[in-house]
Amino acid sequence: MSLWERHRHDLDRLAALLSLPENQSIVISQCDEPELRKEILAALETKLNKKNISLFPLDLSLNKDAPGKVVRLIQSSIPEPGFKTLVKKQDNVVISIVGSESLKGRDLDSFVYELNTMRDAFAHIPYPVIFWLPNDLVDKVAQHAPDFWSWRSAFFEFQRPTIINIGQIPTATNISAEKELLIQKTPVDIPAIFNNLTSPIHHKTNDSFYVPNPANAINQFHKGIIAGKDNSKILFTGPPGCGKTTELIHLTSTLRKSFFTTYLNAFHVSVLTDLEPIAVLFHAALSLAGQAVRSGIEVTGTVIEEFLLWQYELLIQGGMDINSPEPSSLDNLLLLAQKVTSNTSLGKKITRQLTTRENIFINHFNQVIEYIETATSKKVLLIVDDLDKIPSPPAESMFSSSANLFNSPRCKIVCTIPFDLFDSPGIRERFDDAYYLHDVTTRKKDGSPVEPGLEFLKEVILKRVPEHFIEPDALEQAVLMSGGNLKELLHIIKRACLEVNPTDILSKKAIEKSLESRKTEFRRFLRKEDYHFLKKISMKKKRPDEMDSEHFFQLLFSRAISKYEDGDIWYDVHPLVKPLLPKDS
Amino acid sequence: MTAEKKRNPLEEIRKAISLLESKKSLTSEKLLADYYVERTPQYTATIKNLLQYTPGQPIKLLFSGHTGCGKSSELFKLKTDLKNEFIAIYYSIMDHMNLSGIKAAHLLESMGRQLVDAAGQHNVNIDKKILEALERWPFTQRETRYSDEKRSGMAGLGGELPLVKAGGAISKEKGKKTEETWEREPDINELVALLNQIVETTMNETEKEIIIFIDDIDKIDLADSEALFLRYSRTLTSLKCKIIYTVPISLYYSHHIQQFKSFYYDSYLLPIPKVRNKDGSPNSGGIDSIKEIISRRIPVALFAGGVLDDIITASGGIIRDAIRIVQKCCLRCSTEEKSEIDKEIAEVATADLKNDFRRQLTSDLYPKLIEVKNSPEKDPDVDTELQRLLYALGVLEYTNKDTWYDIHPLVLELVEAKEKELKSKQKDT
C-alpha cells in the first residue's frame, strides 16, 4: 500500500535515525490515527528489517498492573527470551512503545511523570526507544515533562491526512473514509492550517513556529538576563498579543544551557483575580522543586525533600481530601503539589495559610534555590508568565506594595506585568530591570514601510500556512492592516480562513472581508470622545498631554492605538481605525 | 400523500394565521424542514467551519443580532447540522429561570442540568457523588459564631472560605457575646469543577465533543448583560466544552467590551437583510429574501400588488416584525372576511406596530433618532442612546461590506413629528 508522500519522507528519516550504530535514541512519534499508525509501523519495520534491525513492540495497555510504568516495562522485557533471541539474530533492536492512548487518569499522570523523573534510566537502556503518542499526550509530555521533551533525539509527526471532500471534517467516526483519502494528495487542508493558526503557544509548537523577533527590546532583554547582576528581578511587558509568551518560551529553552530555568504560567495557578503574590511564589517554588527532582539531582534527605514535606503538612492542614496518596515518595509529594494547582478552593486555603508563614516559606524557597545552584553549578532562573493578565487594581498592589515579596527569593526572576503598569510611579524602581516589547513596527512615522517588520510578520504566518495557500497580495494586506500586533494578524488570517471554500486559496477578497468585520468592531465601541483623541494621535504620533491615562490605556488595550519603537517611541492609530476618524470639518 | 384540497383565499388566509406566529422561532427539526430559508451569504457557515476546525478546543463564542432577526432559528439550524459530529445542546435560558438579576451561577446551573440530561441521553454514567453535589449546590453551610470570634473568622486563618452574614441571621445575646449565624459564600469555581467533571466523563465515554448553544441571553437588558459579562466572563469561559452565548446587540456597543472580549474566541453578529439602501430607496435583494421566508407560510398571491414589498420595507429588515405585520393583516382579513391583503389592511396592521414604538421610545431618545435620521452618511456617533435604541430596535444596524445605521421605518413619522415639535419650541424661545 502506498503511503502519503510526506509520511514516506519522514519514514525514511526515521528509519535512518534508528539504524545509526551505537544507538540510544529516544524518538517521539505523534500519530493519532490507529490505522495510520499500524500502516506506518509496518512500513518502518520493512525498512528496518532490510538493515537487519528488528522492531520490538511493547504495549502499555497490556501492562495491566502498572500501565504507566514504562521504564519498568522496558527493563523487565530486555532479559526475556524473546527479546534475547532477537538481539542475537539481528544487528540491533528498536523498542517501540505503543498503547499509550489507553492510559487514563492516574496511570496517564504517572506515565508522563515517570518520563521526566526516570530520564536517567533511559540512559541505561542500550537500545533506541520510539514512543508512539497521540497528539494530546505529546502536548502533555512537552508541558509536564519538559526535560524529557528537550532530551529527545527527534520528534516525528504523522499527521491526520488531508481532507478533500468538501465540508467533511475527519472525526473519530469516519476515520476509515479518511484513510481512503490518504493516498490522494490534496491542494490545501484548511482544518490543518487553521489548527496551526490556533495552536496555543507552548514548548512543542514554539519549536516549529518560532521566528526571531526583530525588535531591539528582545535583544536587550536577552542580554539583560544573561549579563545582569545576580538574582536580579526583571519585569517584561507589552500590549496583549505582542508575542510575549512566544519570547518567554523561546527564552526558556535557549537559556537552559546557562541557567537552571523554570517556566511557570501564572494563569494555571489559580483564578487570576484572586491571585496572591505569595501563591505565585509558592507555585514557582514547587515548579522549581519539581524540576530539580526530574533533572535527576540527588533530592532524598535534602532541603528539597524538606520543603516538599513542609508543603505536604500545609495541604493536610488545608483539608486535602483523605483519598489522596500517602507521601511515601517524592513522586507522590509532587503529584500532590500538582493537585493544589488544579483545585482552586484548596489553592485558596493554602494561600491563606501561607500568608501567616511567609518567612518560613521564603526560607525554604531560598534553601531549595541554593541547593540546586550548588548541585547543578547553574544559576536558577524563574520565568513567570501571564501575570500581565491580572486586572489592574490587584496587579498594582502586587507589583508595588508586595514587590518586596518578589524580591525575597535569591534567584533571577523574570515576570510579566500588565503593560499599563510599566510607567506607573513606584513600580519599576522596585525591580532591577524592565523591558517593553512593542507591537512590530511595520511603518515609519511618515508612513513608509519598514521591511524587517513586514518580513517578520509574513514569516510568522508562512511558518503556519503553506505559501501556496495564500495570495501574496492577501498576506501583504493582512500584515499591513494588522498594525504590527501578532494576535491581531493571526485573528485576521483565521477569520479569512473560515470564509475559504475547501478547494480555494486564501484570496485578497477573503482578507478584505475579514478586515471589514474587524473595522466594524472598532466602529461599534469607539465613541466621540475617543475619536477626538484618536485624531490627534494620528496626526501628532504622540499621546495628547490632556488625555487621562485611564482613557489612554483603554484605547491601547483595545488596540485602537499602538505604541511603536524605531529609535524613538511613538504612537499611531490602528490602520483599520484610520478610515473611521472624522473628516476635517 | 393526497394532493392538498384547493382552498378559497380567505381559508388560506385563516390557515396562515397560526403559521405566522412570530414568536415561534424555528427551534424544532420539523419547523426547520418546513420553514427554514437559507441566507445568502450563508452567514452561519463561517461559525460552522470554526466549530469544525477547532476539534478539542473548548472555544466560547458570542452571538448577537437585532431582536427578531432570526438568531434562534440560525442557532438551531447550526445545532441540527452539527448533531452527528457533536453532542449538541440547544436551550433557551428563559425556560430555566427568570432573567432579572441573572448571575453566572444561574447560567452554570442551567448548563449543569442540560449536561446531566445529555449524559443520560447518551447512556453516560455520571458519578453519583457529582450528581448529589450538583443537587446540593450552592453548598450553603451555616455556622454559628460569637461576635468576638468574627474577626479571626473573617481573616480566614483556618483556611476557610470567607464567611458572610446570613440573610435574616438570628442574633441573640448569649451572656455578653452576640451569637450570629454566618454563611459560607458559595465558591463558583466548585460548581465549574463539577460541571467539568460531567463534561469530561461524557466526552470520554462518547468520544464526542460537547457544544452548548444558550439562547435568549440577549433578552437581558443592557445593564444586566454588561454586568454579567464584565464580571463573570472568566467563569463563563472556563467550562471545557464549546459554548455559544447569545447576547444583546447593545453589548457589542458597550464601551467596556474590550475588557471581556478577549475571553471569547470570537464574536458574531447576524446581520438583518438590507431591505433598503443608505439613501432610503428599497433594496430588492433584501426584500426578496424576506419574501421567500414569508412565502413558506402564506401564498404571495394573496397580497395585492406591491403590498408585501411595502410591509417588508416597513419592517426595516426585522424578519419577526415582517411576519407579525402579515399575521395582523391575516387576522384583520379574517374578521372582515376579506380575501385579499390590500394596502388598507396592511396600513392598519402596520399602525399597530408604530404604536408599540410610541410606547417604547422615551422622549430622551428622540434627539438621537433625529440625529440618525438626518445623518447624510448614516454614520451617527456611538453613545449610550444609540446603544439603547439598537436594543429597542428604534435604530437598526445594517452591515455587510459597509456598516451604517438608520431609524426603523416605522418610527419615521414619530421622529418627524417630534422634530417639528422641537423646532417650533426652539422658535418660541
Contacts between the chains, C-beta under 8 A, distances in Angstrom:
chain1	res1	chain2	res2	distance
A	104	B	204	7.8
A	136	B	56	7.2
A	169	B	52	4.4
A	169	B	53	7.3
A	169	B	55	7.7
A	169	B	85	7.3
A	171	B	55	7.7
A	171	B	85	5.4
A	172	B	207	4.9
A	172	B	208	7.6
A	190	B	49	8.0
A	190	B	53	6.9
A	191	B	52	7.1
A	191	B	53	4.7
A	191	B	55	8.0
A	194	B	53	4.0
A	194	B	54	7.2
A	195	B	53	7.1
A	195	B	54	7.7
A	198	B	53	7.9
A	198	B	54	6.1
A	198	B	57	6.5
A	240	B	262	6.7
A	271	B	189	6.3
A	271	B	234	6.7
A	272	B	234	7.5
A	273	B	234	6.9
A	317	B	159	6.7
A	318	B	159	4.9
A	319	B	159	6.4
A	343	B	193	7.6
A	344	B	187	7.5
A	344	B	189	4.2
A	344	B	190	7.9
A	344	B	193	7.4
A	345	B	161	7.0
A	345	B	187	5.2
A	345	B	189	6.2
A	345	B	190	5.8
A	348	B	161	7.3
A	348	B	187	7.9
A	349	B	159	3.7
A	349	B	160	7.2
A	350	B	159	7.4
A	352	B	156	4.8
A	352	B	157	6.7
A	352	B	159	5.4
A	353	B	157	7.8
A	353	B	159	5.5
A	356	B	157	6.3
A	491	B	266	7.9
A	495	B	46	7.9
A	495	B	266	7.4
A	497	B	53	7.7
A	498	B	46	4.6
A	498	B	49	4.5
A	498	B	50	5.5
A	498	B	53	7.3
A	499	B	46	6.3
A	513	B	401	7.9
A	516	B	401	5.9
A	516	B	402	7.8
A	520	B	399	5.8
A	520	B	403	4.7
A	521	B	252	7.5
A	521	B	267	7.5
A	523	B	382	7.5
A	523	B	403	5.6
A	524	B	252	5.0
A	524	B	253	5.1
A	524	B	257	7.8
A	524	B	382	6.6
A	525	B	252	7.3
A	525	B	253	6.3
A	525	B	254	6.7
A	525	B	255	5.9
A	525	B	257	5.3
A	525	B	258	6.9
A	525	B	382	6.9
A	526	B	382	6.6
A	527	B	255	6.2
A	527	B	381	6.9
A	527	B	382	5.6
A	527	B	383	6.2
A	528	B	381	4.5
A	528	B	382	7.8
A	528	B	383	6.9
A	554	B	258	7.1
A	557	B	258	5.7
A	557	B	259	7.9
A	558	B	258	4.1
